Amino acid sequence: MRRGIAATALVASLALTATACGGDDSEGAKSSSGGKLSGTVTWWDTSTVGSEDKVFKALAEGFTKKHPDVKINYVNVPFGEAQNKFKNAAQSGSGAPDVIRSEVAWTPEFADLGYLAPLDGTTALKNEKDFLEQAAASTKYNGKTYAVPQVIDTMGVFYNKKIFKEAGVEVPGTIAELKTAAQAIKDKTGNTGMYLRGDDAYWFLSFLYGEGGDLVDAEKKQITVDNAAGVKAMKVVKDLVDSGAAKTDATDGWNNMQTAFKEGKVAMMINGPWAVADTYAGKEFTDKANLGIAPVPAGSAGQGAPQGGHNLAVYAGSKNLDASYAFVEYMSSAEAQTQVAEELSLLPTRNSVYSEPKVAANEIVGFFKPAVDKAVERPWIPEGGSLFAPLVTEYTKVLTGQTTPEKGASTAGDAYRKLLDGWK
């Protein structure tokens, strides 16, 4: 940990205060005596509104069939707001949920701050050995388990098969092939080859890994985002935009990208399994067979895509810990994960679920599972979730011509050195 003794003591104090006060949205706490569960469990879900949230809300409500005296207070919190909103609520000891759907990089940060309840020895970790090893890795911190893996993911290229057929091109396997295919698509159909999301640095990682780079080297405590590979990755994405192979944006990237792809204005986008349900809602994909998914095109060092996903974590200050543990166990059970995989094509974190007939037959799951096995694991450090804010600022500036790839990488590296005090 990079904080000093005073900061550590403050965090410990806040955690104890939070535990004593509990969240305002909980009620009717039960002791750990094995008695009947009751009261309220507030769950902050961060899934996509309009597609994923409907499935998760219905699934959560099913918990009350098993425990009729427990009320589930479902709250969908926008993903982009959830990290800071949870930290603010947990720090103040007021308004935090009992359970949060935490992006994998947030989990070690929340645990380091003392905001999460350890789950070792609780009902939340039922059948723990069934979890994928790489999915469980993000739930551990300082020898304890602070979350349960709910879904795991990575990224691939989504492409419009109809446009590809009209343009007479094959799915690109490299950046060079991507540029060639994009030019043919423009010449034959008038469409842009790819929509490159420019307001979220997570979309930059596949290019960074493809050039052999990374954000940091956690083992050596070194900043690597601004080394030669990092600069090369910035040049690659900039060239895709400058050459016309891709269009980009500085704001509202998700909606702009999804709309352009669903309406057939672009032939490709880089995305993950979380986007499948929303993509199928587009007019271009009323015939689901028109959606193709392939590995992200390789850079000079090879093909790379980040490991992502979401965990379920319990707030340390919850007034209803027993019911919260039971809720997490229910939402991460093999039965729940099977339903989520069937309805949303999200990847399970339990090995056993992949042998379920409908899951095994799901083409989206069938593509992304091998991709996840090869995905680049991100650094599970408390500051991991904070690495994206300074990077996205420079990434956006590079794509929109406000700075150079060299300057952008250098500025991001300087910001990391301030964030990770003592790292080189």
C-alpha positions in Angstrom: 0.0 0.0 0.0 1.3 3.4 -0.8 -0.5 5.3 2.0 1.3 6.2 5.2 0.5 5.2 8.8 -1.9 8.2 9.3 -3.9 7.4 6.2 -4.0 3.8 7.1 -5.4 4.6 10.5 -8.0 6.9 9.0 -9.2 4.2 6.7 -9.4 1.7 9.5 -11.4 4.3 11.6 -13.8 4.9 8.7 -14.3 1.2 8.2 -15.1 0.7 11.9 -17.5 3.7 11.8 -19.2 2.3 8.6 -19.6 -1.1 10.2 -21.2 0.4 13.3 -23.5 2.7 11.4 -24.4 0.6 8.4 -26.1 1.7 5.2 -29.3 3.7 5.4 -31.0 1.5 2.9 -30.8 -1.7 5.0 -33.1 -2.8 7.8 -34.0 -5.8 9.9 -30.5 -7.3 10.5 -30.3 -10.9 11.4 -27.6 -12.4 13.7 -25.3 -15.2 12.5 -27.2 -17.7 14.5 -28.6 -19.6 11.5 -32.1 -18.2 12.0 -34.6 -17.2 9.3 -33.4 -14.5 7.0 -35.4 -11.3 7.0 -35.1 -7.5 6.4 -34.0 -5.6 3.3 -31.0 -6.1 1.0 -30.2 -3.2 -1.2 -28.3 -4.1 -4.4 -26.6 -1.7 -6.7 -26.6 -3.2 -10.1 -24.4 -1.5 -12.8 -25.5 -3.5 -15.8 -26.7 -1.9 -19.1 -30.1 -0.3 -18.9 -32.7 -1.5 -21.4 -31.2 -4.9 -21.9 -29.1 -6.5 -19.1 -30.8 -4.7 -16.2 -34.2 -6.4 -16.9 -32.7 -9.9 -16.6 -30.7 -9.1 -13.5 -33.6 -7.4 -11.8 -35.9 -10.4 -12.4 -33.2 -12.7 -11.2 -32.7 -10.8 -8.0 -36.4 -10.7 -7.3 -36.4 -14.5 -7.6 -34.3 -14.6 -4.4 -37.5 -13.7 -2.4 -39.1 -17.0 -3.5 -36.4 -18.8 -1.5 -36.5 -16.2 1.3 -39.9 -14.6 1.4 -39.1 -12.5 4.5 -36.3 -10.7 2.7 -37.0 -7.7 0.5 -34.6 -6.9 -2.4 -34.2 -3.2 -3.0 -32.9 -3.2 -6.6 -31.2 0.0 -7.7 -29.5 0.4 -11.1 -26.6 2.8 -10.8 -24.9 4.0 -14.1 -21.6 2.2 -14.4 -19.7 5.4 -14.9 -20.9 6.8 -11.6 -20.9 3.7 -9.4 -17.3 3.6 -8.3 -17.1 7.1 -6.8 -20.7 7.0 -5.6 -20.0 3.8 -3.6 -16.8 5.2 -2.1 -18.5 8.4 -1.1 -21.4 6.6 0.5 -19.1 4.1 2.3 -16.8 6.8 3.6 -19.7 8.8 5.0 -21.3 5.7 6.5 -24.6 6.7 4.9 -26.4 5.4 1.8 -24.1 2.6 0.7 -25.8 -0.6 -0.6 -25.6 -3.9 1.1 -24.3 -5.5 -2.1 -22.6 -3.9 -5.1 -21.8 -5.2 -8.6 -18.2 -4.2 -8.7 -16.0 -4.0 -11.8 -13.1 -6.3 -11.3 -10.6 -3.4 -10.9 -12.7 -1.8 -8.2 -12.7 -4.7 -5.9 -9.1 -4.5 -4.5 -9.5 -0.7 -4.2 -12.7 -1.1 -2.1 -11.1 -3.8 0.0 -8.0 -1.7 0.6 -10.2 1.1 1.8 -11.9 -1.2 4.3 -15.3 -0.9 2.7 -15.9 -4.6 1.9 -16.7 -7.5 4.2 -14.4 -10.5 3.9 -16.3 -13.4 2.6 -14.1 -16.3 3.7 -16.1 -18.8 5.7 -19.4 -17.3 4.7 -22.3 -18.7 2.7 -21.4 -16.3 -0.1 -18.4 -18.5 -1.2 -20.4 -21.7 -1.7 -18.7 -24.1 -4.1 -15.7 -21.8 -4.3 -13.5 -24.3 -6.1 -15.9 -24.2 -9.1 -14.9 -20.7 -10.0 -12.5 -20.1 -12.9 -9.0 -19.4 -11.6 -8.6 -16.1 -13.6 -12.1 -14.9 -12.5 -11.4 -15.6 -8.8 -8.0 -13.7 -9.0 -9.6 -10.3 -8.9 -11.6 -11.1 -5.7 -8.5 -11.6 -3.5 -6.6 -9.0 -1.6 -4.0 -9.4 1.1 -4.8 -13.1 1.6 -8.6 -12.6 2.0 -11.6 -12.9 -0.4 -13.6 -9.8 -0.7 -16.0 -10.6 -3.6 -17.5 -13.4 -5.6 -17.0 -13.4 -9.4 -20.3 -12.9 -11.2 -19.3 -12.6 -14.9 -16.0 -12.6 -16.8 -15.3 -11.1 -20.2 -12.9 -9.8 -22.8 -13.1 -8.0 -26.1 -13.4 -8.9 -29.7 -14.3 -7.4 -33.1 -18.0 -7.3 -33.8 -18.6 -7.2 -37.6 -21.6 -6.9 -39.9 -21.5 -10.0 -42.1 -23.8 -8.4 -44.8 -21.5 -5.4 -45.2 -18.4 -7.7 -45.3 -20.0 -9.8 -48.0 -21.0 -6.7 -50.1 -17.4 -5.3 -49.8 -15.9 -8.7 -50.6 -13.5 -8.6 -47.6 -12.4 -11.2 -45.0 -12.3 -10.6 -41.2 -9.0 -8.8 -40.5 -6.5 -10.6 -38.4 -4.0 -7.7 -38.1 -4.0 -4.0 -38.0 -2.7 -3.8 -41.5 -5.5 -6.1 -42.7 -8.0 -3.9 -40.8 -6.9 -0.8 -42.7 -7.1 -2.6 -46.1 -10.5 -4.0 -45.3 -11.8 -0.6 -44.2 -10.7 1.0 -47.4 -12.5 -1.7 -49.4 -15.6 -1.3 -47.3 -15.6 2.5 -47.9 -15.0 2.0 -51.7 -17.7 -0.6 -52.1 -20.4 0.4 -49.6 -19.7 3.9 -48.6 -19.6 2.9 -44.9 -16.7 3.5 -42.5 -14.7 0.4 -41.5 -14.7 0.7 -37.7 -16.1 2.8 -34.9 -13.3 3.3 -32.4 -14.6 4.4 -29.0 -12.6 7.4 -28.0 -13.9 8.4 -24.6 -13.0 5.2 -22.6 -9.4 4.0 -22.2 -10.5 0.4 -21.7 -11.0 0.3 -25.5 -7.3 1.3 -25.9 -6.0 -1.8 -24.0 -6.3 -4.2 -26.9 -4.0 -2.0 -29.0 -1.6 -1.5 -26.1 -1.4 -5.2 -25.4 -1.1 -5.8 -29.2 2.1 -3.8 -29.2 3.5 -5.7 -26.3 2.8 -2.9 -23.7 0.9 -2.7 -20.5 -0.2 0.0 -18.1 2.2 -1.0 -15.3 4.3 -3.8 -14.2 2.9 -4.5 -10.7 5.6 -7.1 -9.7 8.5 -4.7 -10.5 6.5 -1.6 -9.5 7.3 0.1 -12.8 5.2 2.4 -14.9 5.1 1.1 -18.5 2.3 3.0 -20.2 4.8 5.5 -21.6 7.5 3.1 -22.8 8.1 2.4 -26.5 5.2 0.0 -26.8 2.9 2.5 -25.2 3.9 5.2 -27.7 3.5 2.8 -30.6 0.0 1.8 -29.5 -1.0 5.5 -29.4 0.4 5.9 -32.9 -1.6 2.9 -34.1 -5.0 4.2 -32.9 -4.2 7.7 -34.2 -3.3 6.3 -37.6 -6.6 4.3 -37.8 -8.5 7.6 -37.4 -6.2 9.7 -39.6 -6.3 7.1 -42.4 -10.1 7.0 -42.4 -10.2 3.4 -41.4 -12.0 4.3 -38.2 -14.1 7.2 -36.9 -14.1 8.2 -33.3 -15.7 10.5 -30.7 -14.7 12.6 -27.7 -18.0 12.2 -25.8 -20.9 9.8 -25.5 -18.8 7.1 -27.1 -20.9 4.1 -26.1 -24.2 5.4 -27.6 -22.5 6.8 -30.7 -20.7 3.5 -31.3 -23.7 1.3 -30.7 -26.0 3.4 -32.8 -23.6 3.5 -35.7 -23.0 -0.2 -35.7 -26.7 -1.2 -35.1 -27.8 1.0 -38.0 -25.1 -0.3 -40.4 -23.2 3.0 -40.7 -20.0 1.2 -39.7 -18.9 -2.3 -40.4 -17.0 -3.1 -37.2 -16.6 -2.1 -33.6 -14.5 -3.5 -30.7 -16.7 -4.7 -27.9 -17.5 -7.4 -25.4 -20.2 -9.9 -24.5 -22.0 -7.2 -22.5 -22.9 -5.5 -25.8 -24.5 -8.5 -27.5 -28.1 -8.1 -26.1 -28.1 -4.4 -27.1 -26.6 -5.1 -30.5 -29.3 -7.6 -31.3 -31.8 -4.8 -30.8 -30.5 -2.9 -33.9 -32.2 -3.1 -37.2 -29.1 -4.6 -38.8 -29.3 -7.6 -36.5 -32.9 -8.6 -36.4 -31.4 -11.6 -38.1 -28.9 -12.5 -35.3 -26.9 -14.5 -37.8 -25.7 -11.2 -39.3 -23.5 -10.5 -36.3 -20.0 -11.9 -36.5 -17.4 -11.8 -33.7 -13.7 -12.4 -34.2 -10.5 -11.8 -32.2 -9.2 -8.2 -32.0 -6.7 -7.6 -34.9 -3.2 -8.3 -33.8 -0.6 -5.5 -33.4 3.1 -5.9 -34.1 3.6 -8.0 -30.9 0.5 -10.2 -31.4 -3.1 -10.3 -30.5 -4.2 -9.0 -27.1 -7.4 -8.2 -25.2 -8.0 -7.3 -21.6 -9.6 -9.5 -19.0 -12.7 -7.8 -17.6 -15.8 -8.8 -15.6 -17.8 -8.0 -12.6 -17.8 -9.2 -9.0 -20.4 -9.2 -6.3 -19.2 -7.6 -3.0 -20.8 -7.0 0.4 -20.5 -3.6 2.1 -18.7 -3.9 5.5 -21.2 -1.7 7.1 -24.3 -3.6 6.0 -26.9 -4.0 8.7 -28.0 -7.3 7.1 -24.8 -9.3 6.5 -26.4 -12.8 6.6 -29.0 -12.0 4.1 -26.4 -10.2 1.9 -24.1 -13.2 2.0 -27.1 -15.4 0.9 -28.0 -13.0 -1.8 -24.5 -13.1 -3.3 -24.4 -16.9 -3.1 -27.8 -17.0 -5.0 -26.8 -14.5 -7.7 -23.5 -16.3 -8.4 -24.9 -19.8 -8.2 -24.6 -22.2 -11.2 -28.4 -21.8 -11.7 -28.2 -18.0 -11.8 -25.2 -18.0 -14.1 -26.8 -20.5 -16.5 -29.9 -18.2 -16.8 -27.7 -15.1 -17.4 -25.6 -16.9 -20.0 -28.7 -18.2 -21.8 -30.5 -14.8 -21.8 -27.6 -12.3 -22.2 -24.7 -14.4 -23.5 -22.6 -13.2 -20.6 -19.8 -15.5 -19.7 -20.1 -17.6 -16.5 -17.4 -17.6 -13.8 -18.2 -21.2 -12.8 -16.5 -24.1 -14.7 -19.6 -26.3 -14.2 -21.9 -23.9 -16.1 -20.1 -24.3 -19.4 -21.2 -27.9 -19.6 -24.9 -27.0 -19.4 -26.5 -27.8 -22.8 -27.9 -24.4 -23.6 -24.7 -22.6 -22.5 -22.5 -25.0 -24.4 -24.6 -24.4 -27.5 -24.4 -20.6 -27.2 -22.3 -19.3 -30.1 -21.3 -16.0 -28.3 -20.2 -17.9 -25.2 -18.4 -20.4 -27.5 -16.4 -17.6 -29.0 -15.6 -15.6 -25.9 -14.6 -18.4 -23.5 -11.4 -19.3 -25.5 -10.7 -15.6 -25.8 -11.1 -15.1 -22.1 -8.6 -17.9 -21.5 -6.0 -16.0 -23.6 -6.9 -12.5 -22.2 -4.3 -10.3 -20.5 -4.9 -10.2 -16.8 -4.9 -6.7 -15.4 -3.0 -5.7 -12.3 -5.1 -6.4 -9.2 -3.8 -3.5 -7.2 -5.9 -1.0 -5.2 -5.1 1.8 -7.7 -6.0 -0.4 -10.7 -9.4 1.3 -11.2 -7.8 4.7 -11.0 -5.4 4.1 -13.8 -8.0 4.9 -16.5 -8.9 8.5 -15.6 -5.5 10.0 -16.6 -5.1 7.6 -19.5 -8.5 8.4 -21.1 -7.7 12.1 -21.1 -4.6 11.6 -23.1 -6.1 8.8 -25.3 -8.9 11.2 -26.3 -6.5 14.0 -27.0 -4.4 11.8 -29.2 -7.3 10.5 -31.2 -8.7 14.0 -31.7 -5.4 15.6 -32.6 -5.1 17.7 -29.4 -1.7 16.1 -28.6 0.9 13.8 -30.1 1.2 10.1 -29.3 4.5 10.7 -27.6 3.2 13.5 -25.5 0.0 11.7 -24.6 1.9 8.6 -23.4 4.4 10.7 -21.5 1.7 12.7 -19.7 -0.2 9.6 -18.7 3.0 8.1 -17.4 3.7 11.2 -15.3 0.2 11.0 -13.9 0.7 7.4 -12.9 3.9 8.2 -11.0 2.0 10.7 -8.9 -0.8 8.2 -8.3 1.6 5.3 -7.5 4.0 7.1 -5.2 7.4 5.4 -5.3 6.9 3.5 -8.5 9.5 4.2 -11.3 
